[in-house]
């Protein structure tokens, strides 16, 4: 009987401890799967075969998109896929470009409150902060990310999970 009595106190305490530990993690951190990242300088547009572009603009399916934000308002970002176009004149290495005019490949997702943002030009935009592969390595605030979303199209790897943008990693453009 003594053993059964102690289990009545131990099991609820263990469950409470597990809940406290889970609450300390960022939302979805433990459950978010690892997504395969596309090549930062890929030369074709990524597809989302399960997405229905004939309906209203909506979030991309879970995963990482090489793209840029085209519009931001009230916590929601509209974004589209991009590709690297090599310069045929030889003056530069190339540039990123979005889909042609009239193309409907666009998405809209809310930006998560705990979004992770890695800048390729530092938080003030004055120094190059990249790691191998040309991806941003300097972690900056959500407010800095939103400021950039409002002002220019910046190439990035955009991670979408459960309909929200949870990570943005800028791609350095030479």
C-alpha positions as CSV (number, residue, x, y, z in Angstrom):
1,X,0.0,0.0,0.0
2,X,2.9,2.3,0.8
3,X,4.2,1.9,-2.8
4,X,0.8,2.7,-4.4
5,X,0.5,5.8,-2.2
6,X,3.9,7.2,-3.4
7,X,3.0,6.7,-7.0
8,X,-0.1,8.9,-6.6
9,X,2.2,11.8,-5.7
10,X,5.2,11.0,-8.0
11,X,3.2,10.6,-11.3
12,X,1.4,14.0,-11.1
13,X,4.7,15.7,-10.1
14,X,6.5,14.2,-13.0
15,X,3.7,15.3,-15.4
16,X,3.8,18.8,-14.0
17,X,7.6,18.9,-14.5
18,X,7.2,17.8,-18.1
19,X,4.7,20.5,-18.8
20,X,6.9,23.2,-17.3
21,X,9.9,22.0,-19.4
22,X,7.7,22.0,-22.6
23,X,6.4,25.5,-21.8
24,X,10.0,26.8,-21.6
25,X,10.7,25.9,-25.2
26,X,9.7,28.2,-28.1
27,X,6.4,27.2,-29.6
28,X,6.8,24.3,-31.9
29,X,10.5,24.0,-31.4
30,X,10.5,20.4,-30.2
31,X,8.0,19.3,-32.9
32,X,9.2,21.1,-36.0
33,X,10.7,18.7,-38.5
34,X,14.1,19.3,-40.2
35,X,13.4,20.5,-43.8
36,X,15.8,20.1,-46.7
37,X,17.1,23.5,-47.8
38,X,17.3,24.4,-51.5
39,X,20.5,25.6,-53.1
40,X,20.8,29.3,-52.2
41,X,21.7,30.2,-55.8
42,X,19.5,27.7,-57.6
43,X,18.6,28.6,-61.2
44,X,15.0,27.4,-61.3
45,X,11.9,28.3,-59.4
46,X,10.9,25.9,-56.6
47,X,7.4,24.4,-57.0
48,X,4.7,23.5,-54.5
49,X,2.7,20.9,-56.4
50,X,0.1,20.6,-53.6
51,X,-0.7,24.4,-53.6
52,X,-3.8,25.6,-55.4
53,X,-2.9,28.9,-56.9
54,X,-6.5,29.3,-58.4
55,X,-7.8,30.1,-54.9
56,X,-7.0,33.1,-52.8
57,X,-3.4,33.8,-51.8
58,X,-2.4,31.5,-48.9
59,X,0.6,30.0,-47.1
60,X,3.0,27.7,-48.8
61,X,3.2,24.1,-47.5
62,X,5.7,23.4,-44.7
63,X,9.3,23.6,-45.9
64,X,11.9,26.1,-47.0
65,X,11.5,28.3,-50.0
66,X,14.2,30.4,-51.8
67,X,12.2,33.6,-52.2
68,X,11.6,37.2,-51.2
69,X,8.9,39.1,-49.5
70,X,7.1,41.4,-51.9
71,X,4.6,43.0,-49.5
72,X,4.2,43.2,-45.7
73,X,1.2,44.5,-43.7
74,X,-0.2,43.8,-40.2
75,X,1.8,40.7,-39.4
76,X,1.4,39.0,-42.8
77,X,4.0,38.8,-45.5
78,X,3.4,38.0,-49.2
79,X,6.3,36.3,-50.8
80,X,7.2,34.5,-54.1
81,X,9.9,32.1,-55.3
82,X,13.1,33.4,-56.8
83,X,15.9,32.1,-58.9
84,X,19.5,33.1,-59.7
85,X,20.0,34.3,-63.2
86,X,23.6,34.4,-64.4
87,X,24.8,37.6,-66.1
88,X,25.4,36.9,-69.8
89,X,27.3,40.2,-70.3
90,X,30.1,39.3,-67.9
91,X,29.7,42.6,-65.9
92,X,28.4,40.8,-62.7
93,X,28.0,37.3,-61.5
94,X,24.2,37.6,-61.8
95,X,21.1,38.5,-59.9
96,X,18.0,37.1,-58.4
97,X,14.7,37.4,-60.2
98,X,11.1,36.6,-59.4
99,X,8.5,35.0,-61.6
100,X,7.5,36.9,-64.8
101,X,4.8,39.5,-64.8
102,X,1.3,37.8,-64.6
103,X,2.6,34.7,-62.9
104,X,0.4,33.7,-60.0
105,X,3.1,31.9,-57.9
106,X,2.7,33.9,-54.7
107,X,2.1,33.0,-51.1
108,X,1.0,34.8,-47.9
109,X,1.8,33.8,-44.3
110,X,1.7,35.4,-41.0
111,X,5.2,36.1,-39.5
112,X,5.6,34.2,-36.2
113,X,6.1,36.2,-33.1
114,X,9.2,34.2,-32.4
115,X,10.5,34.2,-36.0
116,X,14.3,33.6,-36.3
117,X,16.1,36.1,-38.6
118,X,19.7,35.7,-39.9
119,X,21.0,38.7,-41.8
120,X,23.6,38.6,-44.5
121,X,24.6,42.3,-43.8
122,X,24.4,42.6,-40.1
123,X,21.6,44.1,-38.0
124,X,22.5,47.6,-39.2
125,X,23.0,46.5,-42.8
126,X,26.6,47.8,-42.9
127,X,28.8,44.7,-42.7
128,X,28.8,41.4,-44.5
129,X,27.9,38.6,-42.1
130,X,27.7,35.4,-44.0
131,X,28.8,31.8,-43.6
132,X,29.8,29.4,-46.3
133,X,27.3,29.2,-49.1
134,X,26.4,32.9,-48.9
135,X,23.8,32.6,-46.1
136,X,23.3,35.2,-43.4
137,X,24.8,34.3,-40.0
138,X,24.0,37.3,-37.8
139,X,20.9,36.8,-35.8
140,X,18.8,40.0,-35.7
141,X,15.5,41.0,-34.2
142,X,12.0,40.5,-35.5
143,X,11.5,44.3,-35.8
144,X,14.6,44.5,-38.0
145,X,13.2,41.7,-40.3
146,X,9.9,43.5,-40.6
147,X,11.6,46.8,-41.4
148,X,13.5,45.1,-44.2
149,X,10.3,43.3,-45.5
150,X,8.6,46.7,-45.8
151,X,11.4,48.4,-47.8
152,X,13.1,46.1,-50.3
153,X,13.0,42.6,-51.9
154,X,15.8,40.7,-50.1
155,X,16.6,37.2,-51.3
156,X,16.3,34.6,-48.5
157,X,15.5,31.1,-47.5
158,X,12.1,31.4,-46.0
159,X,11.0,28.5,-43.6
160,X,7.2,28.0,-43.3
161,X,5.8,25.8,-40.6
162,X,2.1,25.3,-39.9
163,X,1.2,28.3,-42.1
164,X,3.6,30.8,-40.4
165,X,7.0,32.1,-41.4
166,X,9.3,30.8,-38.6
167,X,12.7,31.5,-40.0
168,X,14.3,33.8,-42.6
169,X,17.9,33.5,-43.6
170,X,19.1,36.1,-46.1
171,X,21.1,35.2,-49.1
172,X,24.1,37.4,-49.8
173,X,24.0,39.1,-53.2
174,X,27.4,40.0,-54.6
